[in-house]
Amino acid sequence: MIPLRDRNPRSTTPIFTVGLIVANVLIFLYQLSLGPRAGDLLVFTYGMVPARLELAFTTPDVTLGQAFFPFLSSMFLHSGWLHLLGNMWFLWVFGDNVEDRLGHLKYLLFYLLAGLGAGFTHVIFNLNSTVPALGASGAISGVLGAYLILFPRSRVLTLIPLFIIFFTVELPAAIILGYWFLIQTVSGLGSLGAGAAGGVAWWAHIGGFVLGMAMVKLFGTRQPRRYVIGDG
């Protein structure tokens, strides 16, 4: 199921949702401009490598900054166009309404904290991995968790692929996001004990989503604006 757009109106301009999308695209273009060799070095340096965290405490070759800064920088790196476009599409569909309800600055803080929490969840389940983890999906998973809490009944126009036939249907956000989280959970459980091979950071998605559901209550939300149409 691929969400295309929701039927949830907003009352403010999603400046940080748009800003995050622009920042991710510009950084990815810069990443491509470096070429394969320098691009790989950028990914290894600023991507999140779980095993690097232990090395920061056991060897002078890795500093705390080198170990912890990638928890932030890895949120703005992507492995390819499909990775980038998929993440940015979900952020655009669901992020604007969450920003509208949280307020701009709280939304940005929420996004970054969700991404950091998702990163730590990934590390917990992949302590010895030397594979760089990268992408905005952990932070975006937090946005999805917040959307589920705030707008569970919101209608989402969804593309359903059925073999070679594609059709669209409107479904409640609770079904779309519940199905998405179920896939992450089943895949995450299936990945346990699979080693440090590359692939999807399922536990980052799970951690970000659960953290987003919890944090949105702590952050508090604004009441949506209501409009009265007069006679004159």
N, C-alpha and C positions, 0 to 999 in steps of 0.2 A: 504494500500500500504506500502510495506516494502522495503526501499532502500537497495540494496545489495552492489553496488559499483558504482563509477562514472567513466566516460571515460575522466577525466580531468587530464592530466599529471602534475607533479610538478617537480621543478628543485632543491629543497633542501630536506634535511631529516627533517621530522616533529618531532623534538626532544621534544618539549613541549607538543604536542598532545600525543605522546607516554608516556611522563613523567606524564601527568595528568591521563592517563588511569592506569598506574602502581600505582600511589599514591592512586587513588580511590579504586583499588582492594586491595591494602595492608591495607588500613584503614578499609575496609569492613571485611577483614579477622580478623583483630584485634577486630573489633566490635563483630564478631561471637565468638571469643575466650573468651570473657568476660562472656558468658552465658546469659540467658534471663534477669535475674534481673539486673545485672550490665550493660548489653547492653541497656536496657530500660532507665537506669539512664543516660548513656552516651548520648543517643538520646535526652532526655529531657533537659540535661544540655547544649549540644552543638547544638541541633536543634533550629530552629528559631521559637520562640513562640511569635506571634504578641502582645498578651496582656501583655507580659513582658515589652514591650517598654514603655507603660504608667506607669507601676509600678515603673520603674526606676526614674520617675520624681515625683512620689507621695508617695513613701514609701522608707525608708532606707534599707529595706530587700533585695532590688534588686539594684545592682550597674549599672552604665552606661556600664561598661565592660561586665557584665553578659547579658545586653540587646543587645549590639551592636556586640560583637565578634561573636555570632552565625550567623550573616549575612554572615560571611566568612566561619566559620567552618561547617555550615550546607551544604555547597556545596560539602563536601567530605564524607557525610554520606548517607546511602541508607537503604531502608526498607526491601530489600530482593534481592535474586539473579536476578530475572526477572527485577526488578527496575534498578539494577546495570548494567546488560548486555545490556538492551535496551538503556540506556543512553550512555554507552561506545561505542556501535555499531554506533550510530548516530555521536558521536564525531569522531570516526575513519573514517567514510565514508566522512564526510564533513569538519572536522577540518584541515586535512593536507593541503588542497589547500588554505584555509584561512590563515593558518600560513605561507605558502609559499609566499603569496602576501603581508602580513603585515610585515613579518620579525619576528624572534623568540621572542624577548623581547616585542615588541609591541603587538604581539599576546597574550602573557601571560597576559599583563596588560589589553588588550581588554577583554579577557575571564573573568578575575576577576571582572572588572567593570560591565560587562553584568550580571554576577551573583549577584552582589550587587544591581544593579538596578532592577533585577527581584525580589529579595527579598523584596525591598521596595514597589514594585507594589503589591506583595502578601499581605503585611501588610496593605496597604491602603484599600484593598477590604475585609480584614478580621481582622479588628482592635481588636475585642473582643475575637478572637479565642485563646484557650489555647492548641490547638493541635500543636505539633512540626512539622514544615515543614522542609523537608530535601531532598537532592538530587542535582545532578549536572545539572538537566534539564533546570533550568533558565539560567545558563551560556551557556549551549549548544544551547539553543534557540537563544541566541545572535549570536553564530557562524552560525546558520542556516540563520538568517537574513542577516548577512554579505555575506554568500555564495550566497543568492538570488540576492543581489546587484552586486556582482562581477562576477558571472557565471550563469546568468539566462538561457542561452541556452545550458549549459553543459548537456550531456546525462547521465542519471542515470539508471542503470539496476535495475529494480524494480520487486519485487515479488508481484503478485496479487492473493489473495485468493478469489475464487469464489465457495462458499459452500464447497464441499469436493475436488475441483479441484484447483490446484495451477499452475500458469504459470508466465513466466517472460516477460517483455517488456521494451524497452528503452524509457524513457520519458524525456522531458526537465526538468531541475531542477525547473524552474518556476512553472510547473504544480505540481510536487511533494511537494514542499515547500508551494505553494499557497494552496493546498488541506490541508496540515498539519495545516497551520495557520487558515484556515476556521474552521476546527474541534475545535481548541483551542478557537476560538472566540465564536462560537455557544455554546460550552460547558461552557465557562466562563460566558456568559450572562445567561445561564440556571441555573448556580449556585448561582446567585445573590439572596439574601434573603433565602438561603437554610440553614443558621445557620453555626455553627462551627464544623460540623462533619468532620471526616478525609476523605481523597480521593486525587484526583489529584489537584495540585496547578495550575489551568488553567491560572489565572491571572499572575502568575510568568512567565509562558511560553509566554503569550502575551506581557508582559512588556519587557522580555529579547529579544524577536524577534524584536520588534519595536526599542528598544534601539540599538540592533546590526546593524540594517539597517541604523540608523542615525550615529552611532559612526564610522562605517567603512569609511565613507566619511571624517570625521574629522581626523581620524588617518592617512589617506593617505596610498597608496599602492605602492609597488615596481613594476616596469615593469617586465613582465616575460622575462626570458632569451630566446634569439633567437640564433639558431645555423645555421651556414653555412657549408654545406658539400663541401669540396674542391675536386679538380680533382686528387690530388696526394695521 
